[in-house]
Amino acid sequence: MAKIQQGNGLLSSETKSFKGTTESVDKLDDNSSDSAVNGLDNAEVQTDKYGFIEGAQQYSSNSSAEDVPPEILRQREAKWLDMLNNWDKWMAKRHKKVKVRCQKGVPPSLRGRAWLYLSGGKVKKEQNLGKFQELDSQPGDPRWLDVIEKDLHRQFPFHEMFVARGGHGQQDLFRVLKAYTLHRPEEGYCQAQAPIAAVLLMHMPAEDAFWGLVQICEKYLPGYYSAGLEAIQLDGEILFALLKRASPVAHRHLKKHKIEPILYMTEWFMCAFSRTLPWASVLRVWDMFFCEGVKIIFRVGLVLLRCMLGSQEKLKAYQGQYETMELLRHIEPRYMHETFLVNEVIELQVSERDVEKEHLSQLRRWKESRGELHAKSPPRMHGARAIMSAEPPSRQDLRQNPTIIVESPATATATTTTATAPAENAEGRPASSAEDKRGKKGKRKTKGKGEKEGEAEGEKEGEERGRTAEAAAELPPVEVTNPYPALAEPEDSPSTLGSQQSLSSAEHDTYL
């Protein structure tokens, strides 16, 4: 029976390998994932702000760095909207500012859209319109479908989106993972891809999540999910080498007890810490990961190792391989708190150059001892700017296509029209800039002559603006069709509260 890891409310497998082809899959009772077994029984359940059933997150806290005052949050949202509307200019000229804003945390309402732009998934989607729908309509390879179906209920089973068997969340997760096996048939499916795709689905529709998964697998973590797991083993050696500089005490201890990196860092790296950290910390780490690349994953691993194994006093009680592994399986909550962790990650000096330098060194040692790598992976891209530089997008690729259109009240329409409409002259035509200047100059003179004349002109202008607003209010609203039709309910299982809430939550979180 799988154990419940309550750090982020998901089931943790005891298997050491994630590859679905060669390794056995955990055996769970058929009813173990049903909402009734989780004590939900189709009754109303309370969730936290991330969508997890209350109490599922052991380390959740009411005091979160994400709980910023509303006025500051509105300011950050406005800044991010400006960046997203001018993405190519910001990435080319003000990338450092983008990085700082990612370190502060992406506003929750824009997180899904920001991740898609940072990863390059937005460009991929625009350049391959209809590709996901084409893959989604195909039956898929039976050897992968069976393994994917077995894994669906293990991904965040205490999150409202995935709590119901056959609900919207599990349906979309199946579609995304199946589409990837068809997109990369030579790679197929790896169990560690499921939590990655699930996190993406919590913030964006299935098609966007698919392209986000493609970018993570091909640009950020290439080779991680291929047969043999050679890339993750190589990165384990890189992590161990970097640890020697970051924490010599921890490095000596692990070396003394012959604890290989693959024993403790596999799940960390392959799942991008989504199965390890409290959820607030997961989101902050992913914000930085999409912007700066895999060095963020290395930094998080180094910070955790240094905090848990970095002092001689602490290590006196953990003299042995088993004791040390147990310590790393139960990291102290204070070290995983988002404020502490993010600050430590930002301050730790590990750059792309350090990672690549160590990569070449470890690759040379690998070839000397084991020969050539069997899986040929594409070069790793270190973050959003590297991805954009390698594949420059067009303005058309970066245009925003909101999928939820909220019909504004007539007053809002009138205000918008008034703000954007040019002033009219006495003959009813839009006034030119020259006329505007003359009008303003006349007003200044009028004010100089007497206040009464100035007030009369102001009243006249107010009446004209009122008539413009009334005319704008009569305009009919523009109807925009939603390109994401609602999913049909599964025939063999009734929809539950959890799955219905998840669809609404995902849409609002992404496109507010």
Secondary structure in CASP SS format (residue, H / E / C, confidence):
PFRMAT SS
TARGET T0000
AUTHOR 0000-0000-0000
METHOD secondary structure of the structure
MODEL  1
M C 1.00
A C 1.00
K E 1.00
I E 1.00
Q E 1.00
Q C 1.00
G C 1.00
N C 1.00
G C 1.00
L E 1.00
L E 1.00
S E 1.00
S C 1.00
E C 1.00
T C 1.00
K C 1.00
S C 1.00
F C 1.00
K E 1.00
G C 1.00
T C 1.00
T C 1.00
E C 1.00
S C 1.00
V C 1.00
D C 1.00
K C 1.00
L C 1.00
D C 1.00
D C 1.00
N C 1.00
S C 1.00
S C 1.00
D C 1.00
S C 1.00
A C 1.00
V C 1.00
N C 1.00
G C 1.00
L C 1.00
D C 1.00
N C 1.00
A C 1.00
E C 1.00
V C 1.00
Q C 1.00
T E 1.00
D C 1.00
K C 1.00
Y C 1.00
G C 1.00
F E 1.00
I E 1.00
E C 1.00
G C 1.00
A C 1.00
Q C 1.00
Q C 1.00
Y C 1.00
S C 1.00
S C 1.00
N C 1.00
S C 1.00
S C 1.00
A C 1.00
E C 1.00
D C 1.00
V C 1.00
P C 1.00
P H 1.00
E H 1.00
I H 1.00
L H 1.00
R H 1.00
Q H 1.00
R H 1.00
E H 1.00
A H 1.00
K H 1.00
W H 1.00
L H 1.00
D H 1.00
M H 1.00
L H 1.00
N H 1.00
N C 1.00
W H 1.00
D H 1.00
K H 1.00
W H 1.00
M H 1.00
A H 1.00
K H 1.00
R C 1.00
H H 1.00
K H 1.00
K H 1.00
V H 1.00
K H 1.00
V H 1.00
R H 1.00
C H 1.00
Q H 1.00
K H 1.00
G C 1.00
V C 1.00
P C 1.00
P H 1.00
S H 1.00
L H 1.00
R H 1.00
G H 1.00
R H 1.00
A H 1.00
W H 1.00
L H 1.00
Y H 1.00
L H 1.00
S H 1.00
G C 1.00
G H 1.00
K H 1.00
V H 1.00
K H 1.00
K H 1.00
E H 1.00
Q H 1.00
N C 1.00
L C 1.00
G C 1.00
K H 1.00
F H 1.00
Q H 1.00
E H 1.00
L H 1.00
D H 1.00
S H 1.00
Q C 1.00
P C 1.00
G C 1.00
D C 1.00
P H 1.00
R H 1.00
W H 1.00
L H 1.00
D H 1.00
V H 1.00
I H 1.00
E H 1.00
K H 1.00
D H 1.00
L H 1.00
H H 1.00
R H 1.00
Q C 1.00
F C 1.00
P C 1.00
F C 1.00
H E 1.00
E C 1.00
M C 1.00
F C 1.00
V C 1.00
A C 1.00
R C 1.00
G C 1.00
G C 1.00
H H 1.00
G H 1.00
Q H 1.00
Q H 1.00
D H 1.00
L H 1.00
F H 1.00
R H 1.00
V H 1.00
L H 1.00
K H 1.00
A H 1.00
Y H 1.00
T H 1.00
L H 1.00
H H 1.00
R C 1.00
P C 1.00
E C 1.00
E C 1.00
G C 1.00
Y C 1.00
C E 1.00
Q C 1.00
A C 1.00
Q H 1.00
A H 1.00
P H 1.00
I H 1.00
A H 1.00
A H 1.00
V H 1.00
L H 1.00
L H 1.00
M C 1.00
H C 1.00
M C 1.00
P C 1.00
A H 1.00
E H 1.00
D H 1.00
A H 1.00
F H 1.00
W H 1.00
G H 1.00
L H 1.00
V H 1.00
Q H 1.00
I H 1.00
C H 1.00
E H 1.00
K H 1.00
Y H 1.00
L C 1.00
P C 1.00
G C 1.00
Y C 1.00
Y C 1.00
S C 1.00
A C 1.00
G C 1.00
L C 1.00
E H 1.00
A H 1.00
I H 1.00
Q H 1.00
L H 1.00
D H 1.00
G H 1.00
E H 1.00
I H 1.00
L H 1.00
F H 1.00
A H 1.00
L H 1.00
L H 1.00
K H 1.00
R H 1.00
A H 1.00
S C 1.00
P H 1.00
V H 1.00
A H 1.00
H H 1.00
R H 1.00
H H 1.00
L H 1.00
K H 1.00
K H 1.00
H C 1.00
K C 1.00
I C 1.00
E C 1.00
P C 1.00
I H 1.00
L H 1.00
Y H 1.00
M H 1.00
T H 1.00
E H 1.00
W H 1.00
F H 1.00
M H 1.00
C C 1.00
A C 1.00
F C 1.00
S C 1.00
R C 1.00
T C 1.00
L C 1.00
P C 1.00
W H 1.00
A H 1.00
S H 1.00
V H 1.00
L H 1.00
R H 1.00
V H 1.00
W H 1.00
D H 1.00
M H 1.00
F H 1.00
F H 1.00
C H 1.00
E H 1.00
G C 1.00
V C 1.00
K H 1.00
I H 1.00
I H 1.00
F H 1.00
R H 1.00
V H 1.00
G H 1.00
L H 1.00
V H 1.00
L H 1.00
L H 1.00
R H 1.00
C H 1.00
M H 1.00
L H 1.00
G C 1.00
S C 1.00
Q H 1.00
E H 1.00
K H 1.00
L H 1.00
K C 1.00
A C 1.00
Y C 1.00
Q C 1.00
G C 1.00
Q H 1.00
Y H 1.00
E H 1.00
T H 1.00
M H 1.00
E H 1.00
L H 1.00
L H 1.00
R H 1.00
H C 1.00
I C 1.00
E C 1.00
P H 1.00
R H 1.00
Y H 1.00
M H 1.00
H C 1.00
E H 1.00
T H 1.00
F H 1.00
L H 1.00
V H 1.00
N H 1.00
E H 1.00
V H 1.00
I H 1.00
E H 1.00
L C 1.00
Q C 1.00
V C 1.00
S C 1.00
E H 1.00
R H 1.00
D H 1.00
V H 1.00
E H 1.00
K H 1.00
E H 1.00
H H 1.00
L H 1.00
S H 1.00
Q H 1.00
L H 1.00
R H 1.00
R H 1.00
W H 1.00
K H 1.00
E H 1.00
S H 1.00
R H 1.00
G C 1.00
E C 1.00
L C 1.00
H C 1.00
A C 1.00
K C 1.00
S C 1.00
P C 1.00
P C 1.00
R C 1.00
M C 1.00
H C 1.00
G C 1.00
A H 1.00
R H 1.00
A H 1.00
I H 1.00
M H 1.00
S H 1.00
A H 1.00
E C 1.00
P C 1.00
P C 1.00
S C 1.00
R C 1.00
Q C 1.00
D C 1.00
L C 1.00
R C 1.00
Q C 1.00
N C 1.00
P C 1.00
T C 1.00
I C 1.00
I C 1.00
V C 1.00
E C 1.00
S C 1.00
P C 1.00
A H 1.00
T H 1.00
A H 1.00
T H 1.00
A H 1.00
T H 1.00
T H 1.00
T H 1.00
T H 1.00
A H 1.00
T H 1.00
A C 1.00
P C 1.00
A C 1.00
E E 1.00
N C 1.00
A C 1.00
E C 1.00
G C 1.00
R C 1.00
P E 1.00
A C 1.00
S C 1.00
S H 1.00
A H 1.00
E H 1.00
D H 1.00
K H 1.00
R H 1.00
G H 1.00
K H 1.00
K H 1.00
G H 1.00
K H 1.00
R H 1.00
K H 1.00
T H 1.00
K H 1.00
G H 1.00
K H 1.00
G C 1.00
E H 1.00
K H 1.00
E H 1.00
G H 1.00
E H 1.00
A H 1.00
E H 1.00
G H 1.00
E H 1.00
K H 1.00
E H 1.00
G H 1.00
E H 1.00
E H 1.00
R H 1.00
G H 1.00
R H 1.00
T H 1.00
A H 1.00
E H 1.00
A H 1.00
A H 1.00
A H 1.00
E C 1.00
L C 1.00
P C 1.00
P C 1.00
V C 1.00
E C 1.00
V C 1.00
T C 1.00
N C 1.00
P C 1.00
Y C 1.00
P C 1.00
A C 1.00
L C 1.00
A C 1.00
E C 1.00
P C 1.00
E C 1.00
D C 1.00
S C 1.00
P C 1.00
S C 1.00
T C 1.00
L H 1.00
G H 1.00
S H 1.00
Q H 1.00
Q H 1.00
S H 1.00
L H 1.00
S H 1.00
S H 1.00
A H 1.00
E H 1.00
H H 1.00
D H 1.00
T H 1.00
Y H 1.00
L C 1.00
END
